Amino acid sequence: MDIEFTPDLESRIARHAAQQGLPPSQAVQDVVARFFDERDRFAAAVEHGEAAFHRGEILTHEQVGERLSRFLQP
């Protein structure tokens, strides 16, 4: 597969690859793989949330606020 990038994006890829100590082709493959992994993780989380919603497992606005407060406390 051949992919053409704009000169600016090609330069950014080369800088990123150099910082990672990788050839540019490997850096691009890693980024694309992470993109698809994250997209799949996000889709699974949305499906999990929708299933919980349909089971009636919901939180009130106040409960969400309480959980966020606990999460953000040092």
N, CA, C and O atoms as a CHARMM CRD file, in Angstrom:
* protein
*
  296
    1    1 MET  N      0.85400  -1.16700   0.00000 PROA 1      0.00000
    2    1 MET  CA     0.00000   0.00000   0.00000 PROA 1      0.00000
    3    1 MET  C      0.90200   1.23200   0.00000 PROA 1      0.00000
    4    1 MET  O      1.82500   1.34100   0.80800 PROA 1      0.00000
    5    2 ASP  N      0.62800   2.13500  -0.89500 PROA 2      0.00000
    6    2 ASP  CA     1.36200   3.39400  -0.94700 PROA 2      0.00000
    7    2 ASP  C      0.44000   4.52300  -0.51200 PROA 2      0.00000
    8    2 ASP  O     -0.69000   4.64300  -0.98500 PROA 2      0.00000
    9    3 ILE  N      0.93500   5.33200   0.38100 PROA 3      0.00000
   10    3 ILE  CA     0.15500   6.46700   0.88000 PROA 3      0.00000
   11    3 ILE  C      0.98900   7.72200   0.70100 PROA 3      0.00000
   12    3 ILE  O      2.17000   7.74600   1.04700 PROA 3      0.00000
   13    4 GLU  N      0.38300   8.74700   0.17000 PROA 4      0.00000
   14    4 GLU  CA     1.07300  10.02200   0.00600 PROA 4      0.00000
   15    4 GLU  C      0.63400  10.97600   1.11100 PROA 4      0.00000
   16    4 GLU  O     -0.54700  11.06900   1.44400 PROA 4      0.00000
   17    5 PHE  N      1.61000  11.67900   1.66700 PROA 5      0.00000
   18    5 PHE  CA     1.34900  12.66300   2.71100 PROA 5      0.00000
   19    5 PHE  C      1.75000  14.04300   2.21000 PROA 5      0.00000
   20    5 PHE  O      2.59200  14.17300   1.32200 PROA 5      0.00000
   21    6 THR  N      1.14700  15.05500   2.77900 PROA 6      0.00000
   22    6 THR  CA     1.57400  16.41800   2.46400 PROA 6      0.00000
   23    6 THR  C      2.99500  16.59400   2.98800 PROA 6      0.00000
   24    6 THR  O      3.40900  15.88000   3.90100 PROA 6      0.00000
   25    7 PRO  N      3.73500  17.52200   2.42800 PROA 7      0.00000
   26    7 PRO  CA     5.10400  17.74900   2.92700 PROA 7      0.00000
   27    7 PRO  C      5.13800  18.06100   4.42900 PROA 7      0.00000
   28    7 PRO  O      6.02800  17.59700   5.14100 PROA 7      0.00000
   29    8 ASP  N      4.17400  18.84300   4.90100 PROA 8      0.00000
   30    8 ASP  CA     4.13600  19.17500   6.32200 PROA 8      0.00000
   31    8 ASP  C      3.92500  17.92600   7.17400 PROA 8      0.00000
   32    8 ASP  O      4.62400  17.72700   8.16700 PROA 8      0.00000
   33    9 LEU  N      2.97300  17.09100   6.79200 PROA 9      0.00000
   34    9 LEU  CA     2.70300  15.87800   7.55900 PROA 9      0.00000
   35    9 LEU  C      3.87600  14.90700   7.46500 PROA 9      0.00000
   36    9 LEU  O      4.21300  14.24800   8.44900 PROA 9      0.00000
   37   10 GLU  N      4.49000  14.81400   6.30900 PROA 10     0.00000
   38   10 GLU  CA     5.65500  13.95000   6.15800 PROA 10     0.00000
   39   10 GLU  C      6.78100  14.39800   7.09200 PROA 10     0.00000
   40   10 GLU  O      7.47000  13.56700   7.68300 PROA 10     0.00000
   41   11 SER  N      6.96100  15.69700   7.22000 PROA 11     0.00000
   42   11 SER  CA     7.97500  16.23700   8.12100 PROA 11     0.00000
   43   11 SER  C      7.63900  15.90600   9.57100 PROA 11     0.00000
   44   11 SER  O      8.52100  15.54300  10.35000 PROA 11     0.00000
   45   12 ARG  N      6.39100  16.02800   9.92400 PROA 12     0.00000
   46   12 ARG  CA     5.97000  15.71200  11.29400 PROA 12     0.00000
   47   12 ARG  C      6.16800  14.23000  11.59500 PROA 12     0.00000
   48   12 ARG  O      6.58700  13.86600  12.69400 PROA 12     0.00000
   49   13 ILE  N      5.86900  13.38400  10.62800 PROA 13     0.00000
   50   13 ILE  CA     6.07400  11.93900  10.80100 PROA 13     0.00000
   51   13 ILE  C      7.55500  11.65300  11.00900 PROA 13     0.00000
   52   13 ILE  O      7.92700  10.88500  11.89500 PROA 13     0.00000
   53   14 ALA  N      8.39600  12.27200  10.19200 PROA 14     0.00000
   54   14 ALA  CA     9.83400  12.04800  10.30700 PROA 14     0.00000
   55   14 ALA  C     10.34800  12.48700  11.67600 PROA 14     0.00000
   56   14 ALA  O     11.16700  11.79400  12.28000 PROA 14     0.00000
   57   15 ARG  N      9.87000  13.64300  12.17700 PROA 15     0.00000
   58   15 ARG  CA    10.29200  14.11200  13.51000 PROA 15     0.00000
   59   15 ARG  C      9.84100  13.14400  14.59900 PROA 15     0.00000
   60   15 ARG  O     10.61300  12.79500  15.49200 PROA 15     0.00000
   61   16 HSD  N      8.58800  12.71700  14.51300 PROA 16     0.00000
   62   16 HSD  CA     8.04900  11.77900  15.50200 PROA 16     0.00000
   63   16 HSD  C      8.84200  10.47100  15.47300 PROA 16     0.00000
   64   16 HSD  O      9.20600   9.94000  16.52200 PROA 16     0.00000
   65   17 ALA  N      9.10400   9.96100  14.28600 PROA 17     0.00000
   66   17 ALA  CA     9.84600   8.70800  14.14900 PROA 17     0.00000
   67   17 ALA  C     11.24400   8.84200  14.75000 PROA 17     0.00000
   68   17 ALA  O     11.71100   7.94700  15.45400 PROA 17     0.00000
   69   18 ALA  N     11.90700   9.96000  14.46900 PROA 18     0.00000
   70   18 ALA  CA    13.25400  10.17900  15.00400 PROA 18     0.00000
   71   18 ALA  C     13.23000  10.23300  16.53000 PROA 18     0.00000
   72   18 ALA  O     14.11900   9.69000  17.18600 PROA 18     0.00000
   73   19 GLN  N     12.22200  10.88300  17.09000 PROA 19     0.00000
   74   19 GLN  CA    12.09800  10.96400  18.55000 PROA 19     0.00000
   75   19 GLN  C     11.89700   9.58400  19.16000 PROA 19     0.00000
   76   19 GLN  O     12.35700   9.31500  20.26900 PROA 19     0.00000
   77   20 GLN  N     11.20900   8.71000  18.43000 PROA 20     0.00000
   78   20 GLN  CA    10.93000   7.36600  18.92600 PROA 20     0.00000
   79   20 GLN  C     12.04000   6.37600  18.56300 PROA 20     0.00000
   80   20 GLN  O     12.03800   5.23600  19.03000 PROA 20     0.00000
   81   21 GLY  N     12.98000   6.81300  17.73600 PROA 21     0.00000
   82   21 GLY  CA    14.04600   5.92100  17.30200 PROA 21     0.00000
   83   21 GLY  C     13.56000   4.84800  16.34900 PROA 21     0.00000
   84   21 GLY  O     14.07200   3.72800  16.34800 PROA 21     0.00000
   85   22 LEU  N     12.57000   5.19300  15.53900 PROA 22     0.00000
   86   22 LEU  CA    11.96700   4.24100  14.61000 PROA 22     0.00000
   87   22 LEU  C     12.09100   4.73400  13.17700 PROA 22     0.00000
   88   22 LEU  O     12.22500   5.93400  12.93700 PROA 22     0.00000
   89   23 PRO  N     12.04500   3.80800  12.22300 PROA 23     0.00000
   90   23 PRO  CA    11.91800   4.26300  10.84000 PROA 23     0.00000
   91   23 PRO  C     10.51400   4.85700  10.65500 PROA 23     0.00000
   92   23 PRO  O      9.57100   4.42300  11.31700 PROA 23     0.00000
   93   24 PRO  N     10.37000   5.83000   9.77700 PROA 24     0.00000
   94   24 PRO  CA     9.05600   6.46000   9.58800 PROA 24     0.00000
   95   24 PRO  C      7.93600   5.46800   9.29300 PROA 24     0.00000
   96   24 PRO  O      6.82100   5.64400   9.78500 PROA 24     0.00000
   97   25 SER  N      8.20300   4.43700   8.50700 PROA 25     0.00000
   98   25 SER  CA     7.13400   3.46900   8.17800 PROA 25     0.00000
   99   25 SER  C      6.63100   2.76900   9.43800 PROA 25     0.00000
  100   25 SER  O      5.42900   2.53600   9.57200 PROA 25     0.00000
  101   26 GLN  N      7.52800   2.43000  10.36200 PROA 26     0.00000
  102   26 GLN  CA     7.11300   1.77900  11.60900 PROA 26     0.00000
  103   26 GLN  C      6.34700   2.74000  12.49800 PROA 26     0.00000
  104   26 GLN  O      5.37600   2.34900  13.14500 PROA 26     0.00000
  105   27 ALA  N      6.77800   4.00100  12.53600 PROA 27     0.00000
  106   27 ALA  CA     6.07100   4.99700  13.33600 PROA 27     0.00000
  107   27 ALA  C      4.64500   5.16900  12.84000 PROA 27     0.00000
  108   27 ALA  O      3.71300   5.25800  13.64000 PROA 27     0.00000
  109   28 VAL  N      4.47000   5.21600  11.52100 PROA 28     0.00000
  110   28 VAL  CA     3.11800   5.35000  10.95400 PROA 28     0.00000
  111   28 VAL  C      2.29400   4.11400  11.28300 PROA 28     0.00000
  112   28 VAL  O      1.12700   4.23600  11.65600 PROA 28     0.00000
  113   29 GLN  N      2.87700   2.92900  11.15300 PROA 29     0.00000
  114   29 GLN  CA     2.13200   1.71000  11.47700 PROA 29     0.00000
  115   29 GLN  C      1.70000   1.70200  12.93800 PROA 29     0.00000
  116   29 GLN  O      0.57800   1.30900  13.25500 PROA 29     0.00000
  117   30 ASP  N      2.58800   2.13300  13.82400 PROA 30     0.00000
  118   30 ASP  CA     2.25000   2.17800  15.25700 PROA 30     0.00000
  119   30 ASP  C      1.09900   3.14100  15.53100 PROA 30     0.00000
  120   30 ASP  O      0.18600   2.83000  16.29600 PROA 30     0.00000
  121   31 VAL  N      1.15000   4.30900  14.90100 PROA 31     0.00000
  122   31 VAL  CA     0.09600   5.31000  15.11000 PROA 31     0.00000
  123   31 VAL  C     -1.23900   4.79800  14.58400 PROA 31     0.00000
  124   31 VAL  O     -2.26700   4.95100  15.24400 PROA 31     0.00000
  125   32 VAL  N     -1.22800   4.20000  13.41500 PROA 32     0.00000
  126   32 VAL  CA    -2.47300   3.68300  12.83300 PROA 32     0.00000
  127   32 VAL  C     -3.02300   2.54300  13.69100 PROA 32     0.00000
  128   32 VAL  O     -4.22900   2.46900  13.92300 PROA 32     0.00000
  129   33 ALA  N     -2.15200   1.66500  14.15800 PROA 33     0.00000
  130   33 ALA  CA    -2.60200   0.56300  15.02300 PROA 33     0.00000
  131   33 ALA  C     -3.22200   1.09800  16.30600 PROA 33     0.00000
  132   33 ALA  O     -4.26700   0.61600  16.74100 PROA 33     0.00000
  133   34 ARG  N     -2.57100   2.10800  16.92100 PROA 34     0.00000
  134   34 ARG  CA    -3.12900   2.70500  18.14900 PROA 34     0.00000
  135   34 ARG  C     -4.48000   3.35600  17.87500 PROA 34     0.00000
  136   34 ARG  O     -5.38600   3.28600  18.70600 PROA 34     0.00000
  137   35 PHE  N     -4.61700   3.98800  16.71200 PROA 35     0.00000
  138   35 PHE  CA    -5.89000   4.60800  16.35900 PROA 35     0.00000
  139   35 PHE  C     -7.00300   3.56700  16.34200 PROA 35     0.00000
  140   35 PHE  O     -8.05800   3.77000  16.94200 PROA 35     0.00000
  141   36 PHE  N     -6.76300   2.44700  15.65000 PROA 36     0.00000
  142   36 PHE  CA    -7.79600   1.42300  15.57200 PROA 36     0.00000
  143   36 PHE  C     -8.04600   0.75200  16.91800 PROA 36     0.00000
  144   36 PHE  O     -9.18900   0.43100  17.24100 PROA 36     0.00000
  145   37 ASP  N     -7.00300   0.53800  17.70400 PROA 37     0.00000
  146   37 ASP  CA    -7.18900  -0.03000  19.04900 PROA 37     0.00000
  147   37 ASP  C     -8.05300   0.89400  19.89900 PROA 37     0.00000
  148   37 ASP  O     -8.96600   0.43800  20.58700 PROA 37     0.00000
  149   38 GLU  N     -7.76500   2.19100  19.84900 PROA 38     0.00000
  150   38 GLU  CA    -8.54300   3.14900  20.64600 PROA 38     0.00000
  151   38 GLU  C     -9.98000   3.24200  20.14100 PROA 38     0.00000
  152   38 GLU  O    -10.91600   3.32700  20.93700 PROA 38     0.00000
  153   39 ARG  N    -10.15700   3.22600  18.82900 PROA 39     0.00000
  154   39 ARG  CA   -11.50600   3.27100  18.26700 PROA 39     0.00000
  155   39 ARG  C    -12.30600   2.05500  18.70700 PROA 39     0.00000
  156   39 ARG  O    -13.47700   2.17800  19.06600 PROA 39     0.00000
  157   40 ASP  N    -11.68300   0.88100  18.68100 PROA 40     0.00000
  158   40 ASP  CA   -12.36700  -0.33600  19.12000 PROA 40     0.00000
  159   40 ASP  C    -12.69600  -0.28400  20.61000 PROA 40     0.00000
  160   40 ASP  O    -13.77800  -0.69600  21.02600 PROA 40     0.00000
  161   41 ARG  N    -11.74900   0.22900  21.41900 PROA 41     0.00000
  162   41 ARG  CA   -11.98800   0.34600  22.86100 PROA 41     0.00000
  163   41 ARG  C    -13.14900   1.29100  23.14100 PROA 41     0.00000
  164   41 ARG  O    -13.99600   1.01700  23.99000 PROA 41     0.00000
  165   42 PHE  N    -13.17800   2.40700  22.41600 PROA 42     0.00000
  166   42 PHE  CA   -14.24600   3.37900  22.60000 PROA 42     0.00000
  167   42 PHE  C    -15.60000   2.78200  22.21300 PROA 42     0.00000
  168   42 PHE  O    -16.58800   2.94600  22.92800 PROA 42     0.00000
  169   43 ALA  N    -15.63400   2.08600  21.07000 PROA 43     0.00000
  170   43 ALA  CA   -16.89300   1.46900  20.62300 PROA 43     0.00000
  171   43 ALA  C    -17.38600   0.44700  21.63900 PROA 43     0.00000
  172   43 ALA  O    -18.58500   0.37100  21.90900 PROA 43     0.00000
  173   44 ALA  N    -16.46900  -0.34100  22.20600 PROA 44     0.00000
  174   44 ALA  CA   -16.85800  -1.32500  23.22100 PROA 44     0.00000
  175   44 ALA  C    -17.39900  -0.63200  24.46600 PROA 44     0.00000
  176   44 ALA  O    -18.36800  -1.10400  25.06100 PROA 44     0.00000
  177   45 ALA  N    -16.78900   0.47500  24.86500 PROA 45     0.00000
  178   45 ALA  CA   -17.25700   1.21000  26.04500 PROA 45     0.00000
  179   45 ALA  C    -18.64200   1.79200  25.80500 PROA 45     0.00000
  180   45 ALA  O    -19.48500   1.78500  26.70100 PROA 45     0.00000
  181   46 VAL  N    -18.87600   2.29300  24.60100 PROA 46     0.00000
  182   46 VAL  CA   -20.20100   2.83500  24.27100 PROA 46     0.00000
  183   46 VAL  C    -21.23500   1.71600  24.30600 PROA 46     0.00000
  184   46 VAL  O    -22.32000   1.89700  24.85800 PROA 46     0.00000
  185   47 GLU  N    -20.91500   0.56800  23.72600 PROA 47     0.00000
  186   47 GLU  CA   -21.84500  -0.57200  23.74800 PROA 47     0.00000
  187   47 GLU  C    -22.13600  -1.00400  25.18200 PROA 47     0.00000
  188   47 GLU  O    -23.27600  -1.31900  25.52400 PROA 47     0.00000
  189   48 HSD  N    -21.09500  -1.01600  26.01800 PROA 48     0.00000
  190   48 HSD  CA   -21.27400  -1.38700  27.42300 PROA 48     0.00000
  191   48 HSD  C    -22.20900  -0.39200  28.11300 PROA 48     0.00000
  192   48 HSD  O    -23.10700  -0.78900  28.85600 PROA 48     0.00000
  193   49 GLY  N    -21.99500   0.89500  27.86300 PROA 49     0.00000
  194   49 GLY  CA   -22.85100   1.92100  28.45300 PROA 49     0.00000
  195   49 GLY  C    -24.28700   1.84000  27.96600 PROA 49     0.00000
  196   49 GLY  O    -25.22200   2.00400  28.74900 PROA 49     0.00000
  197   50 GLU  N    -24.46400   1.58800  26.67600 PROA 50     0.00000
  198   50 GLU  CA   -25.82600   1.46500  26.14300 PROA 50     0.00000
  199   50 GLU  C    -26.53600   0.25600  26.74600 PROA 50     0.00000
  200   50 GLU  O    -27.72400   0.33100  27.05800 PROA 50     0.00000
  201   51 ALA  N    -25.82600  -0.84900  26.91200 PROA 51     0.00000
  202   51 ALA  CA   -26.43300  -2.03800  27.51400 PROA 51     0.00000
  203   51 ALA  C    -26.83800  -1.75900  28.95700 PROA 51     0.00000
  204   51 ALA  O    -27.91600  -2.16700  29.39200 PROA 51     0.00000
  205   52 ALA  N    -25.98100  -1.06800  29.69800 PROA 52     0.00000
  206   52 ALA  CA   -26.31400  -0.71700  31.08400 PROA 52     0.00000
  207   52 ALA  C    -27.53200   0.19500  31.12300 PROA 52     0.00000
  208   52 ALA  O    -28.40000   0.03500  31.98100 PROA 52     0.00000
  209   53 PHE  N    -27.60100   1.14400  30.20500 PROA 53     0.00000
  210   53 PHE  CA   -28.74500   2.05100  30.13900 PROA 53     0.00000
  211   53 PHE  C    -30.02900   1.26600  29.89800 PROA 53     0.00000
  212   53 PHE  O    -31.04500   1.50900  30.54800 PROA 53     0.00000
  213   54 HSD  N    -29.97700   0.33100  28.96700 PROA 54     0.00000
  214   54 HSD  CA   -31.17600  -0.45400  28.64100 PROA 54     0.00000
  215   54 HSD  C    -31.58100  -1.38100  29.79400 PROA 54     0.00000
  216   54 HSD  O    -32.74100  -1.77800  29.89600 PROA 54     0.00000
  217   55 ARG  N    -30.62200  -1.72000  30.65700 PROA 55     0.00000
  218   55 ARG  CA   -30.95300  -2.51400  31.84900 PROA 55     0.00000
  219   55 ARG  C    -31.45600  -1.63400  32.98500 PROA 55     0.00000
  220   55 ARG  O    -31.84300  -2.13600  34.04100 PROA 55     0.00000
  221   56 GLY  N    -31.45100  -0.31700  32.76900 PROA 56     0.00000
  222   56 GLY  CA   -31.92100   0.60600  33.79300 PROA 56     0.00000
  223   56 GLY  C    -30.85000   1.00300  34.78600 PROA 56     0.00000
  224   56 GLY  O    -31.15700   1.57500  35.83100 PROA 56     0.00000
  225   57 GLU  N    -29.60800   0.71100  34.47800 PROA 57     0.00000
  226   57 GLU  CA   -28.50300   1.04300  35.37000 PROA 57     0.00000
  227   57 GLU  C    -28.01900   2.45200  35.03400 PROA 57     0.00000
  228   57 GLU  O    -27.09800   2.64200  34.23900 PROA 57     0.00000
  229   58 ILE  N    -28.66200   3.42800  35.65900 PROA 58     0.00000
  230   58 ILE  CA   -28.31800   4.82400  35.37800 PROA 58     0.00000
  231   58 ILE  C    -27.96700   5.53300  36.67600 PROA 58     0.00000
  232   58 ILE  O    -28.33700   5.08700  37.76200 PROA 58     0.00000
  233   59 LEU  N    -27.24800   6.64100  36.55100 PROA 59     0.00000
  234   59 LEU  CA   -26.89100   7.46200  37.70200 PROA 59     0.00000
  235   59 LEU  C    -27.61300   8.80100  37.58700 PROA 59     0.00000
  236   59 LEU  O    -27.83000   9.31900  36.49200 PROA 59     0.00000
  237   60 THR  N    -27.97800   9.34400  38.74100 PROA 60     0.00000
  238   60 THR  CA   -28.55900  10.68200  38.75100 PROA 60     0.00000
  239   60 THR  C    -27.43700  11.69800  38.56000 PROA 60     0.00000
  240   60 THR  O    -26.25800  11.36100  38.66200 PROA 60     0.00000
  241   61 HSD  N    -27.81200  12.92600  38.28500 PROA 61     0.00000
  242   61 HSD  CA   -26.83800  14.00000  38.13800 PROA 61     0.00000
  243   61 HSD  C    -26.01600  14.14200  39.41000 PROA 61     0.00000
  244   61 HSD  O    -24.80400  14.35100  39.35400 PROA 61     0.00000
  245   62 GLU  N    -26.67100  14.02900  40.54300 PROA 62     0.00000
  246   62 GLU  CA   -25.98700  14.15700  41.82800 PROA 62     0.00000
  247   62 GLU  C    -24.98500  13.02700  42.03300 PROA 62     0.00000
  248   62 GLU  O    -23.88200  13.26400  42.52600 PROA 62     0.00000
  249   63 GLN  N    -25.35400  11.79700  41.65900 PROA 63     0.00000
  250   63 GLN  CA   -24.45200  10.66700  41.81000 PROA 63     0.00000
  251   63 GLN  C    -23.21100  10.83000  40.92900 PROA 63     0.00000
  252   63 GLN  O    -22.10100  10.49100  41.33700 PROA 63     0.00000
  253   64 VAL  N    -23.41000  11.34300  39.74200 PROA 64     0.00000
  254   64 VAL  CA   -22.26400  11.58700  38.86100 PROA 64     0.00000
  255   64 VAL  C    -21.33800  12.61700  39.49400 PROA 64     0.00000
  256   64 VAL  O    -20.11900  12.44400  39.49800 PROA 64     0.00000
  257   65 GLY  N    -21.92400  13.69800  40.03100 PROA 65     0.00000
  258   65 GLY  CA   -21.12600  14.72400  40.69700 PROA 65     0.00000
  259   65 GLY  C    -20.34700  14.16400  41.87600 PROA 65     0.00000
  260   65 GLY  O    -19.18000  14.50600  42.06300 PROA 65     0.00000
  261   66 GLU  N    -20.97000  13.31600  42.66600 PROA 66     0.00000
  262   66 GLU  CA   -20.29800  12.71000  43.81700 PROA 66     0.00000
  263   66 GLU  C    -19.13100  11.83800  43.36900 PROA 66     0.00000
  264   66 GLU  O    -18.05300  11.88600  43.96100 PROA 66     0.00000
  265   67 ARG  N    -19.34300  11.04700  42.33100 PROA 67     0.00000
  266   67 ARG  CA   -18.26500  10.17900  41.83700 PROA 67     0.00000
  267   67 ARG  C    -17.10200  11.00500  41.28800 PROA 67     0.00000
  268   67 ARG  O    -15.93800  10.67400  41.51400 PROA 67     0.00000
  269   68 LEU  N    -17.41700  12.06500  40.57600 PROA 68     0.00000
  270   68 LEU  CA   -16.35800  12.91900  40.04800 PROA 68     0.00000
  271   68 LEU  C    -15.57800  13.58200  41.17500 PROA 68     0.00000
  272   68 LEU  O    -14.35300  13.68200  41.11600 PROA 68     0.00000
  273   69 SER  N    -16.28800  14.03100  42.19400 PROA 69     0.00000
  274   69 SER  CA   -15.61300  14.65600  43.33800 PROA 69     0.00000
  275   69 SER  C    -14.65900  13.68400  44.00700 PROA 69     0.00000
  276   69 SER  O    -13.52700  14.04400  44.32900 PROA 69     0.00000
  277   70 ARG  N    -15.10900  12.45200  44.22000 PROA 70     0.00000
  278   70 ARG  CA   -14.24300  11.43500  44.84100 PROA 70     0.00000
  279   70 ARG  C    -13.05100  11.12700  43.94600 PROA 70     0.00000
  280   70 ARG  O    -11.93100  10.96100  44.42800 PROA 70     0.00000
  281   71 PHE  N    -13.29400  11.05000  42.65300 PROA 71     0.00000
  282   71 PHE  CA   -12.23000  10.73500  41.69900 PROA 71     0.00000
  283   71 PHE  C    -11.17100  11.82700  41.65100 PROA 71     0.00000
  284   71 PHE  O     -9.98300  11.53400  41.51400 PROA 71     0.00000
  285   72 LEU  N    -11.59000  13.07600  41.76200 PROA 72     0.00000
  286   72 LEU  CA   -10.67100  14.19900  41.62700 PROA 72     0.00000
  287   72 LEU  C     -9.96500  14.57200  42.92700 PROA 72     0.00000
  288   72 LEU  O     -9.05100  15.39700  42.91600 PROA 72     0.00000
  289   73 GLN  N    -10.37400  13.97900  44.04500 PROA 73     0.00000
  290   73 GLN  CA    -9.72700  14.29400  45.32300 PROA 73     0.00000
  291   73 GLN  C     -8.34500  13.65500  45.36500 PROA 73     0.00000
  292   73 GLN  O     -8.16400  12.51700  44.93300 PROA 73     0.00000
  293   74 PRO  N     -7.36000  14.40700  45.89700 PROA 74     0.00000
  294   74 PRO  CA    -5.98800  13.83600  46.00100 PROA 74     0.00000
  295   74 PRO  C     -5.87700  12.73000  47.01900 PROA 74     0.00000
  296   74 PRO  O     -4.79700  12.17000  47.20600 PROA 74     0.00000
